Amino acid sequence: MTAKTILFVFLWSAIFTPDNVSQVQLKGLGAETGVGVLSGNSPQIFAYAISIFSDVVLQFENPATMRIELLLLRDFNSLIPENRQNKYYPSLKGGSIKLLFRQSFFKQLYFEEGFGPLILNDKTYSDVNTWNYGAVFSFSAGISFYELSESGFSLSLLAEFGNTFTQTTPQYFFVALQSKYNF
């Protein structure tokens, strides 16, 4: 499967799955963009990070939210205009399923912590293309732009760390601005 196919299926199921079909209810959609470092059997490389995610809740009573996330980290030098002939820019791409716990303060401020399994495609070198499995941990502090209703926009500052335990053991850390819309 290509990345475009996976993204299409992810967005299609997030948008068009009715609530009464499954035990999972779509709670929100969002995106993150930031900077950090990536590595995989290599020195740390300064990188930018882009991520899209959907938050879902299970129909039974549960204090946690589940976040399904697709992630791309790529060498920051790929954004700089230059001659790209015979250049290779390291990258990591993958996905995770995190369990999130949220604590609200003063009606609109909140903290959110998350952890879960992670799968990463390591492309730190031109001859490396391996899938690796590990764990992801995140922490965010943010503000909700809604008070009484549960739907609206929120904005937060996020720190995320991902580490794998197999093959080339890629890992990453980034700080990002996260924007989310809750339904």
C-alpha positions in Angstrom: 0.0 0.0 0.0 1.2 3.5 -0.8 1.1 6.4 1.6 -1.6 8.1 -0.4 -3.8 5.0 -0.2 -3.4 4.8 3.6 -4.1 8.5 4.0 -7.2 8.2 1.8 -8.6 5.2 3.8 -7.8 6.9 7.1 -9.6 10.1 6.2 -12.5 8.3 4.5 -13.2 6.2 7.5 -12.8 9.1 9.9 -15.3 11.3 8.0 -17.9 8.9 6.7 -18.3 6.3 9.4 -21.7 6.9 11.1 -21.8 6.6 14.9 -24.3 3.8 15.0 -22.2 1.4 12.9 -19.5 0.8 15.4 -18.5 0.9 19.0 -16.2 3.9 18.3 -17.3 7.5 18.1 -15.2 10.1 16.3 -14.4 12.9 18.7 -12.0 15.2 16.8 -9.6 15.7 14.0 -6.3 17.7 14.0 -2.8 18.3 12.8 0.6 19.1 14.3 3.6 20.8 12.9 6.9 21.4 14.6 10.7 20.8 14.8 12.9 18.3 16.5 15.5 15.6 15.9 15.4 12.2 14.4 18.0 9.4 14.4 18.3 5.7 13.4 21.8 4.2 13.7 23.0 7.7 12.9 23.8 11.0 14.7 20.8 13.2 15.5 19.4 15.1 12.5 17.5 18.4 12.9 14.1 17.8 11.3 10.6 19.1 10.8 7.6 17.1 11.8 4.1 17.0 10.3 1.3 14.9 11.7 -2.4 14.3 11.2 -4.6 12.5 13.7 -8.2 11.6 14.7 -9.4 11.2 18.3 -12.0 8.5 19.0 -13.8 7.4 22.1 -15.3 4.0 22.8 -19.0 3.9 23.4 -18.7 2.4 26.9 -17.7 4.7 29.9 -13.9 5.3 29.6 -11.9 8.2 30.9 -9.3 8.0 28.1 -9.4 9.0 24.4 -7.7 7.0 21.7 -5.7 8.9 19.1 -4.8 7.4 15.7 -1.9 9.4 14.2 0.1 9.4 11.0 3.5 11.1 11.3 6.3 12.3 9.0 9.7 13.6 10.1 12.2 14.8 7.5 15.6 16.5 7.5 15.1 20.3 7.8 17.6 20.9 5.0 15.0 19.5 2.5 13.1 22.8 2.9 16.0 25.0 2.0 16.3 25.9 -1.7 19.4 24.4 -3.2 20.5 22.1 -6.0 18.8 18.8 -5.2 20.7 16.7 -7.7 22.2 13.6 -6.0 20.9 14.7 -2.5 19.3 12.4 0.0 17.3 13.7 2.9 16.7 11.3 5.8 13.2 10.8 7.0 11.0 8.8 9.3 7.3 8.1 8.7 4.9 6.0 10.6 1.9 5.8 12.8 0.8 5.3 16.3 -2.3 4.6 18.5 -2.1 6.6 21.7 -4.2 6.5 24.8 -4.7 10.1 26.0 -5.6 11.4 29.4 -6.8 14.9 29.8 -6.9 17.2 32.9 -8.8 20.5 32.6 -8.0 23.7 34.5 -10.0 26.9 34.7 -12.6 25.7 32.1 -10.4 26.3 29.1 -6.8 25.3 29.9 -5.8 21.7 29.9 -2.9 19.2 30.0 -3.0 16.0 27.9 -0.7 13.0 28.3 -0.5 10.1 26.0 1.3 6.8 25.3 1.0 3.8 23.0 2.5 1.6 20.4 4.4 3.0 17.5 5.5 1.8 14.0 8.2 3.7 12.1 9.6 3.4 8.6 13.3 4.2 8.9 14.8 6.0 5.9 17.8 7.7 7.6 20.2 6.4 4.9 19.5 5.9 1.2 20.1 2.1 1.5 18.0 1.7 4.7 14.2 1.1 4.4 13.1 -0.9 7.5 9.9 -1.0 9.6 10.5 -0.8 13.3 8.2 -1.2 16.3 8.3 0.7 19.6 6.5 3.1 21.9 5.5 6.8 21.8 5.0 9.2 24.7 3.5 12.7 24.5 2.6 15.7 26.7 0.7 18.8 25.7 -0.6 21.9 27.3 -3.3 23.9 25.6 -6.3 26.1 25.5 -9.8 25.3 24.3 -11.7 28.0 22.4 -15.0 26.6 23.7 -16.5 26.6 27.2 -19.8 24.9 27.7 -20.2 22.8 24.6 -17.8 19.9 23.8 -17.3 21.0 20.2 -14.9 23.7 18.9 -11.2 24.4 18.3 -8.3 24.0 20.6 -4.6 24.9 20.3 -1.8 23.4 22.3 2.0 23.1 22.6 3.1 19.4 22.3 6.3 17.5 23.1 6.5 14.0 21.7 9.1 11.2 22.0 9.1 8.0 20.0 11.5 5.2 20.4 11.6 1.8 18.6 13.2 -1.5 19.8 13.8 -3.5 16.6 16.3 -3.5 13.7 17.8 0.0 13.3 16.1 1.4 16.4 15.0 4.8 15.0 13.8 7.4 17.5 12.6 11.0 17.4 11.7 13.9 19.6 9.9 17.0 18.5 8.1 20.1 19.9 5.0 21.1 17.8 2.0 23.4 17.7 -1.1 21.3 17.6 -4.5 22.4 16.3 -7.6 20.3 16.8 -11.3 20.5 16.2 -13.6 18.5 18.6 -17.0 17.4 17.3 
